[in-house]
Amino acid sequence: MSPNHNLLIMNENTHEIRMEDYDINPITGFLPLMPPLRTLPDEYYEPWEFIIENFHELMLAGRFRTSVDNMPLLTVDRLKTPAEYHRAFLVLSFLSHGYVWGNMNDISDVISDYLGVAPVANHAAVVLWNWRLIFPDEPFRHGGSALSSIISAVNASNVGNNNQLLKSLKGISSIIESINLTLQRMYEKCDPYVFYWKVRPYLSGWENEDRLPDGLIYEGVDGNDKHGNPIYRKYIGGSAGQSALIQALDILLQIEHFSTCFIKPKVNKVDEVNVDKVNKDNGVNKDNGVNGSNKVNGFNKVNGCNNSGDQSSREGQYHMGNEYNKAPQVNIYLAKIANIRNYIISNIGYDSGEDEEINNLIKAYNECLVQMKNFRSLHLQIVSVYIVIQANRNKTVLPIKKEIITKNHTTEPIKITKPSVMDSIKGTGGTNLIPFLKQMRDETIAQEIPNKYN
């Protein structure tokens, strides 16, 4: 292949991504290398730790809000390390959600500003800074190796190393397949009734929330507006859409997600690959559909729909990070330079002597898409069992029988008899859950590269 041709398809910034620059590593991935603190070491913060340690008991006794109301106002000046800030953010965000949904208190804006995240129980609080190893001698599973392969693939495409790119794509496909196998085990130990009625209510935020249409007042933080009215804030709750690893996979494969204002046309067949257009755009689709466009990436805008913005961007913007919380920023950088799909397309038909090499890249890339589609199909099935079915049940009904779960957790779709109810169910991130997830699956497979060599 001509080296000059590579220059046409590379991004402006071809610097290699180094994991250490973003405080991520090949073992734990986006999780901190050291397990998070179980408690804050300074006894000054014991009032916070006491309530979080007795969260369940205080809820059952109906005294959670009273305990929070009586909690002394503590300063954050005695927090010394990022790990202590992580723990403080986790504790205060959980107290906030317990106060709002447990029957509305503020969580420290100073801490969320320090970490570059929103003051709400998001993916960082619930997952990244809220884990421990039950069996420390056993290895981590997928996160670290997936992230290593993602970065390796991006670096390989940016320097035209097709052998390394092929190896990385095959590794990523295998990792996603392993993730899917793990995801199917959700049914073994997680009861749908307990999840929906006892856990999920505390994950909701206060954006697109019917019970809090104006959001929340963060008392003592914002004051009043120029008219003397209190200022309300709106934040989406924690959701799967905030998963840094899944976002990284989407970015790698150049899968774009848009508002549910955009729907896939009935016919979305690509007959040929426009190589000239890919080279001209240099792998960047500048029209994200927010600024009045009626068509994005083969998806048509619904007439009269005013839902602006794409949900993935809104999910991510509340967890951007900063110099004290670098891990989220790797996805921001990846989004600027990841160009794998367009790199492969640009090489189709360029050199007949390398047809087999490009054919293998197309197959490996498309297999990654298939595994991501399978992941999203599994996600839809889980949502059907754990949310849709439960939403259609009375709260007093006994939990769903285990044999029913086992029957439906493989490839059989869950049949729902009330489609209007199903379409109106919202996720903890504020989306219309089922339509949004179906569209994400369609957007995934829409990126498949037609293979003219088959």
C-alpha positions as CSV (number, residue, x, y, z in Angstrom):
1,M,0.0,0.0,0.0
2,S,1.3,3.4,-0.8
3,P,2.4,5.4,2.3
4,N,1.0,8.5,0.8
5,H,-2.5,6.9,0.8
6,N,-2.3,6.5,4.6
7,L,-1.9,10.2,5.0
8,L,-5.3,10.8,3.4
9,I,-7.1,8.7,5.9
10,M,-5.3,9.6,9.1
11,N,-6.6,12.2,11.5
12,E,-4.7,15.4,12.2
13,N,-3.5,14.1,15.6
14,T,-1.7,10.8,15.2
15,H,-0.1,10.7,18.6
16,E,-0.4,7.3,20.2
17,I,-2.7,7.0,23.2
18,R,-0.9,6.0,26.4
19,M,-3.0,4.5,29.2
20,E,-0.9,6.0,31.9
21,D,-1.7,9.5,30.7
22,Y,-5.4,8.9,31.8
23,D,-4.9,7.0,35.0
24,I,-6.2,3.9,33.4
25,N,-4.4,0.5,33.2
26,P,-4.5,-2.8,31.4
27,I,-5.7,-4.7,34.5
28,T,-8.7,-2.8,35.8
29,G,-9.5,-0.6,32.8
30,F,-11.5,2.4,33.9
31,L,-11.7,1.2,37.5
32,P,-9.0,2.6,39.9
33,L,-6.0,0.2,40.2
34,M,-6.4,0.3,44.0
35,P,-9.8,-0.6,45.4
36,P,-11.8,2.4,46.6
37,L,-11.7,3.4,50.3
38,R,-14.3,1.6,52.4
39,T,-14.6,4.6,54.8
40,L,-13.1,8.0,55.0
41,P,-10.0,7.8,57.4
42,D,-10.7,11.2,59.1
43,E,-13.1,10.7,62.1
44,Y,-14.3,14.2,61.3
45,Y,-16.5,12.6,58.6
46,E,-18.0,10.0,60.9
47,P,-21.5,11.6,60.7
48,W,-21.5,10.9,56.9
49,E,-20.2,7.4,57.3
50,F,-22.7,6.5,60.1
51,I,-25.7,7.3,58.0
52,I,-24.3,5.5,54.9
53,E,-23.4,2.4,57.0
54,N,-26.9,2.3,58.5
55,F,-28.7,3.3,55.3
56,H,-31.0,0.3,55.1
57,E,-31.9,0.3,58.8
58,L,-32.7,4.1,58.8
59,M,-34.9,3.6,55.8
60,L,-36.8,0.8,57.4
61,A,-37.3,2.8,60.6
62,G,-38.5,5.8,58.6
63,R,-35.8,8.0,60.1
64,F,-33.5,8.5,57.1
65,R,-34.5,12.0,56.3
66,T,-34.5,13.0,60.0
67,S,-31.0,11.7,60.3
68,V,-29.8,13.7,57.3
69,D,-31.5,16.8,58.5
70,N,-29.7,16.5,61.9
71,M,-26.4,15.8,60.3
72,P,-23.8,18.6,61.0
73,L,-22.6,20.7,58.1
74,L,-19.1,19.5,57.4
75,T,-16.4,21.2,55.3
76,V,-14.5,19.4,52.6
77,D,-11.2,21.0,53.5
78,R,-10.0,17.9,55.3
79,L,-10.2,15.7,52.2
80,K,-6.6,15.1,51.1
81,T,-6.4,12.6,48.2
82,P,-8.4,11.8,45.0
83,A,-9.4,8.5,46.7
84,E,-10.9,10.5,49.6
85,Y,-12.8,12.7,47.2
86,H,-14.1,9.6,45.4
87,R,-15.4,8.2,48.7
88,A,-16.9,11.5,49.8
89,F,-18.7,11.8,46.5
90,L,-20.1,8.3,46.7
91,V,-21.4,8.8,50.2
92,L,-23.0,12.2,49.6
93,S,-24.6,11.2,46.3
94,F,-26.1,8.1,47.9
95,L,-27.4,10.2,50.8
96,S,-28.9,12.6,48.3
97,H,-30.8,9.9,46.4
98,G,-31.9,8.3,49.6
99,Y,-33.2,11.6,50.9
100,V,-35.1,12.3,47.6
101,W,-36.5,8.9,46.9
102,G,-36.6,7.2,50.3
103,N,-39.9,8.3,51.7
104,M,-34.2,16.6,49.3
105,N,-30.9,17.4,50.4
106,D,-27.9,18.8,48.5
107,I,-24.6,17.0,47.9
108,S,-21.5,19.0,48.0
109,D,-21.0,21.0,44.9
110,V,-17.4,21.5,45.9
111,I,-16.6,17.8,45.6
112,S,-18.4,17.3,42.3
113,D,-16.5,20.3,40.8
114,Y,-13.2,18.9,42.1
115,L,-13.9,15.6,40.3
116,G,-15.5,17.0,37.2
117,V,-18.7,15.1,37.7
118,A,-22.3,16.2,38.3
119,P,-23.6,16.2,41.9
120,V,-25.8,13.1,41.5
121,A,-25.5,9.3,41.9
122,N,-24.1,8.6,38.5
123,H,-21.9,5.8,37.0
124,A,-18.8,7.1,38.8
125,A,-20.5,6.9,42.2
126,V,-22.4,3.7,41.7
127,V,-19.7,1.7,39.8
128,L,-16.3,3.1,39.3
129,W,-15.7,4.2,43.0
130,N,-17.9,1.6,44.6
131,W,-16.3,-1.8,44.3
132,R,-14.0,-4.3,46.1
133,L,-12.5,-7.7,45.3
134,I,-14.2,-10.5,47.2
135,F,-11.5,-12.8,46.0
136,P,-8.3,-10.7,45.6
137,D,-6.2,-13.5,44.2
138,E,-8.5,-14.0,41.2
139,P,-7.9,-12.0,38.0
140,F,-10.1,-9.1,36.7
141,R,-12.3,-10.2,33.8
142,H,-12.9,-7.9,30.8
143,G,-12.4,-4.2,31.4
144,G,-8.7,-3.8,31.4
145,S,-8.0,-6.1,28.4
146,A,-10.8,-4.5,26.4
147,L,-9.4,-1.0,26.9
148,S,-5.9,-2.2,26.0
149,S,-7.2,-3.7,22.7
150,I,-9.3,-0.6,22.0
151,I,-6.3,1.7,22.3
152,S,-4.1,-0.7,20.4
153,A,-6.6,-0.7,17.5
154,V,-6.9,3.1,17.3
155,N,-3.1,3.4,17.4
156,A,-2.7,0.8,14.7
157,S,-5.2,2.4,12.3
158,N,-3.6,5.8,12.8
159,V,-0.2,4.5,11.6
160,G,-1.5,2.0,9.0
161,N,-0.5,-1.2,10.8
162,N,-3.1,-3.5,9.4
163,N,-1.7,-6.7,11.0
164,Q,-2.0,-5.1,14.5
165,L,-5.4,-3.7,13.7
166,L,-6.7,-7.1,12.7
167,K,-5.3,-8.7,15.8
168,S,-6.9,-6.0,18.0
169,L,-10.3,-6.2,16.3
170,K,-10.4,-10.0,16.7
171,G,-9.5,-9.6,20.4
172,I,-12.2,-7.0,20.9
173,S,-14.8,-9.2,19.3
174,S,-13.8,-12.0,21.6
175,I,-14.0,-9.8,24.6
176,I,-17.4,-8.5,23.8
177,E,-18.6,-12.0,23.3
178,S,-17.3,-12.9,26.8
179,I,-19.0,-9.8,28.2
180,N,-22.3,-11.0,26.6
181,L,-21.9,-14.5,28.3
182,T,-21.4,-12.8,31.6
183,L,-24.4,-10.5,31.1
184,Q,-26.6,-13.5,30.6
185,R,-25.8,-14.6,34.1
186,M,-27.7,-11.6,35.5
187,Y,-30.6,-13.9,36.2
188,E,-28.7,-16.2,38.5
189,K,-28.5,-14.0,41.6
190,C,-30.4,-10.8,40.8
191,D,-34.2,-11.0,41.4
192,P,-36.3,-8.8,39.1
193,Y,-38.8,-7.9,41.8
194,V,-36.1,-6.9,44.3
195,F,-34.3,-4.9,41.7
196,Y,-37.3,-3.0,40.4
197,W,-39.0,-2.2,43.6
198,K,-36.1,-2.0,46.1
199,V,-33.1,-0.9,44.2
200,R,-34.1,0.9,41.0
201,P,-36.1,3.8,42.6
202,Y,-32.9,5.1,44.2
203,L,-31.1,5.3,40.8
204,S,-33.4,7.9,39.3
205,G,-32.2,11.5,38.9
206,W,-34.2,14.7,38.6
207,E,-34.2,15.3,34.9
208,N,-37.2,14.2,32.7
209,E,-38.7,13.0,36.0
210,D,-42.5,13.4,36.3
211,R,-42.4,13.5,40.1
212,L,-39.8,16.4,40.0
213,P,-40.7,18.3,36.9
214,D,-38.6,21.3,37.9
215,G,-35.6,19.4,39.2
216,L,-34.2,20.1,42.7
217,I,-33.1,23.1,44.6
218,Y,-29.5,22.7,45.9
219,E,-30.0,24.6,49.1
220,G,-27.1,26.9,50.0
221,V,-25.3,26.4,46.7
222,D,-27.0,28.5,44.0
223,G,-29.1,31.0,45.9
224,N,-31.9,32.7,43.9
225,D,-32.2,34.1,40.4
226,K,-32.6,37.8,39.5
227,H,-36.4,37.6,40.3
228,G,-35.7,36.1,43.7
229,N,-36.9,32.6,42.8
230,P,-34.9,29.6,43.9
231,I,-32.7,28.0,41.2
232,Y,-33.5,24.4,40.2
233,R,-31.0,21.9,38.8
234,K,-31.7,18.9,36.7
235,Y,-29.5,15.9,36.4
236,I,-30.1,12.4,35.0
237,G,-29.5,9.5,37.3
238,G,-27.0,6.7,36.9
239,S,-27.6,4.4,33.9
240,A,-25.9,1.9,31.6
241,G,-25.5,4.6,29.0
242,Q,-22.8,6.2,31.3
243,S,-20.6,3.1,31.1
244,A,-17.2,4.3,30.1
245,L,-16.3,0.9,28.6
246,I,-19.4,0.7,26.4
247,Q,-18.9,4.3,25.3
248,A,-15.3,3.4,24.4
249,L,-16.4,0.5,22.2
250,D,-19.0,2.6,20.4
251,I,-16.3,5.3,19.8
252,L,-13.9,2.7,18.5
253,L,-16.4,1.3,16.0
254,Q,-17.7,4.8,15.1
255,I,-21.2,3.9,16.2
256,E,-23.2,7.1,16.6
257,H,-26.3,7.4,18.8
258,F,-28.9,10.1,18.3
259,S,-32.1,11.3,19.9
260,T,-35.1,9.1,19.4
261,C,-36.3,11.9,17.1
262,F,-34.4,10.0,14.5
263,I,-35.7,6.7,13.2
264,K,-34.2,4.1,10.9
265,P,-35.9,4.0,7.5
266,K,-37.5,0.7,6.5
267,V,-34.9,0.2,3.8
268,N,-31.3,1.0,4.9
269,K,-29.3,-1.0,2.4
270,V,-25.9,0.3,1.4
271,D,-25.1,-0.7,-2.2
272,E,-21.6,0.7,-2.4
273,V,-19.1,2.5,-0.3
274,N,-18.4,6.1,-1.2
275,V,-14.6,6.1,-0.7
276,D,-14.1,9.7,-2.1
277,K,-16.6,11.0,0.5
278,V,-14.9,9.2,3.4
279,N,-11.5,10.6,2.3
280,K,-13.0,14.1,2.0
281,D,-14.6,14.0,5.4
282,N,-11.5,12.4,6.9
283,G,-13.7,10.2,9.1
284,V,-15.7,13.0,10.7
285,N,-19.4,13.2,10.5
286,K,-19.9,16.9,11.4
287,D,-23.8,16.8,11.2
288,N,-25.0,15.4,14.5
289,G,-28.7,16.0,13.7
290,V,-29.1,18.6,16.4
291,N,-28.9,21.7,14.3
292,G,-32.0,21.3,12.2
293,S,-30.9,18.4,10.0
294,N,-33.6,16.0,8.9
295,K,-31.3,13.0,8.2
296,V,-28.4,11.6,10.1
297,N,-26.3,8.6,9.3
298,G,-29.3,7.0,7.4
299,F,-31.8,7.9,10.1
300,N,-34.7,10.2,9.4
301,K,-36.0,12.8,11.8
302,V,-39.5,12.4,13.1
303,N,-41.8,15.2,12.1
304,G,-42.7,17.5,15.0
305,C,-40.2,15.9,17.3
306,N,-38.5,18.5,19.6
307,N,-36.3,16.1,21.5
308,S,-32.9,17.7,20.7
309,G,-29.5,16.4,21.3
310,D,-28.3,12.8,21.4
311,Q,-28.7,10.8,24.6
312,S,-25.2,9.4,24.6
313,S,-23.7,12.9,24.7
314,R,-26.0,14.0,27.5
315,E,-25.2,10.9,29.5
316,G,-21.4,11.6,29.1
317,Q,-21.4,15.3,29.7
318,Y,-22.1,14.7,33.4
319,H,-18.9,12.7,33.8
320,M,-16.3,14.6,31.8
321,G,-13.5,14.5,34.5
322,N,-10.6,16.8,34.9
323,E,-7.0,16.7,36.1
324,Y,-8.1,15.0,39.3
325,N,-10.2,12.5,37.5
326,K,-8.5,11.7,34.2
327,A,-10.1,8.4,33.2
328,P,-13.2,9.8,31.5
329,Q,-11.1,12.0,29.3
330,V,-9.6,9.1,27.4
331,N,-13.0,8.7,25.6
332,I,-13.0,12.4,24.7
333,Y,-9.7,12.0,23.1
334,L,-10.6,8.7,21.5
335,A,-13.6,10.4,19.9
336,K,-11.3,12.9,18.2
337,I,-9.0,10.4,16.6
338,A,-10.8,7.0,16.3
339,N,-11.2,6.5,12.6
340,I,-11.2,2.7,12.1
341,R,-14.4,2.2,10.1
342,N,-13.5,5.0,7.6
343,Y,-9.8,3.8,7.5
344,I,-11.0,0.3,6.4
345,I,-13.5,1.8,3.8
346,S,-10.8,4.1,2.4
347,N,-8.7,1.1,1.6
348,I,-11.3,-0.9,-0.3
349,G,-10.3,-1.3,-3.9
350,Y,-7.2,0.8,-3.5
351,D,-4.7,-2.0,-4.1
352,S,-6.0,-5.2,-5.6
353,G,-3.0,-7.0,-4.2
354,E,-4.2,-6.4,-0.7
355,D,-7.8,-7.5,-1.2
356,E,-7.5,-10.4,1.2
357,E,-6.0,-8.2,3.9
358,I,-8.8,-5.6,3.7
359,N,-11.4,-8.4,3.5
360,N,-10.1,-9.8,6.8
361,L,-10.3,-6.3,8.3
362,I,-13.9,-5.9,7.1
363,K,-14.9,-9.3,8.6
364,A,-13.2,-8.5,11.9
365,Y,-14.9,-5.1,12.1
366,N,-18.3,-6.4,11.2
367,E,-17.9,-9.2,13.8
368,C,-17.4,-6.6,16.5
369,L,-20.6,-4.9,15.4
370,V,-22.5,-8.3,15.5
371,Q,-21.2,-8.8,19.1
372,M,-22.3,-5.2,20.1
373,K,-25.7,-5.9,18.5
374,N,-26.0,-9.1,20.5
375,F,-25.0,-7.1,23.7
376,R,-27.8,-4.6,23.0
377,S,-30.3,-7.4,22.3
378,L,-29.4,-9.0,25.6
379,H,-29.8,-5.6,27.3
380,L,-33.3,-5.3,25.8
381,Q,-34.2,-8.7,27.2
382,I,-32.9,-7.8,30.6
383,V,-34.9,-4.6,30.6
384,S,-38.0,-6.5,29.6
385,V,-37.6,-8.9,32.5
386,Y,-36.4,-6.5,35.2
387,I,-38.3,-3.4,34.3
388,V,-41.2,-3.8,31.7
389,I,-42.7,-6.9,33.3
390,Q,-42.3,-5.5,36.8
391,A,-43.9,-2.2,35.7
392,N,-46.9,-4.1,34.5
393,R,-47.3,-6.0,37.8
394,N,-48.8,-4.9,41.0
395,K,-46.3,-4.1,43.7
396,T,-47.9,-6.6,46.1
397,V,-47.5,-9.5,43.7
398,L,-44.9,-12.1,44.6
399,P,-41.6,-12.1,42.8
400,I,-41.5,-13.6,39.3
401,K,-40.7,-17.4,39.4
402,K,-37.2,-18.4,38.7
403,E,-38.1,-21.0,36.0
404,I,-39.8,-18.2,34.0
405,I,-36.7,-16.1,34.1
406,T,-34.5,-19.1,33.1
407,K,-36.8,-19.8,30.1
408,N,-36.6,-16.3,28.8
409,H,-33.0,-15.2,29.4
410,T,-31.5,-16.7,26.3
411,T,-32.8,-15.7,22.8
412,E,-36.6,-15.8,23.3
413,P,-38.1,-12.3,23.2
414,I,-40.3,-11.3,26.1
415,K,-43.9,-10.8,25.0
416,I,-45.6,-7.7,26.4
417,T,-49.3,-7.3,26.0
418,K,-49.4,-3.5,26.7
419,P,-47.2,-1.8,24.1
420,S,-48.4,1.7,25.1
421,V,-47.1,1.0,28.7
422,M,-43.9,-0.5,27.4
423,D,-43.1,2.5,25.2
424,S,-43.8,5.0,28.0
425,I,-41.4,3.4,30.6
426,K,-38.5,5.7,31.3
427,G,-35.0,4.7,32.2
428,T,-33.1,6.1,35.2
429,G,-31.4,8.4,32.7
430,G,-34.8,9.8,31.7
431,T,-35.1,8.2,28.3
432,N,-38.2,6.4,26.8
433,L,-36.5,3.1,27.5
434,I,-37.6,0.5,25.0
435,P,-37.7,2.8,21.9
436,F,-34.3,4.2,22.8
437,L,-32.6,0.8,23.3
438,K,-34.1,-0.5,20.1
439,Q,-32.8,2.5,18.2
440,M,-29.3,2.0,19.7
441,R,-29.3,-1.6,18.4
442,D,-30.4,-0.4,15.0
443,E,-27.7,2.3,15.0
444,T,-25.1,-0.3,15.8
445,I,-25.7,-2.7,13.0
446,A,-26.3,0.2,10.6
447,Q,-22.5,0.7,10.6
448,E,-21.8,-2.6,9.0
449,I,-19.4,-2.4,6.1
450,P,-20.6,-4.1,2.9
451,N,-18.0,-6.7,1.8
452,K,-17.7,-6.7,-2.0
453,Y,-15.2,-9.6,-1.8
454,N,-17.8,-12.1,-0.6
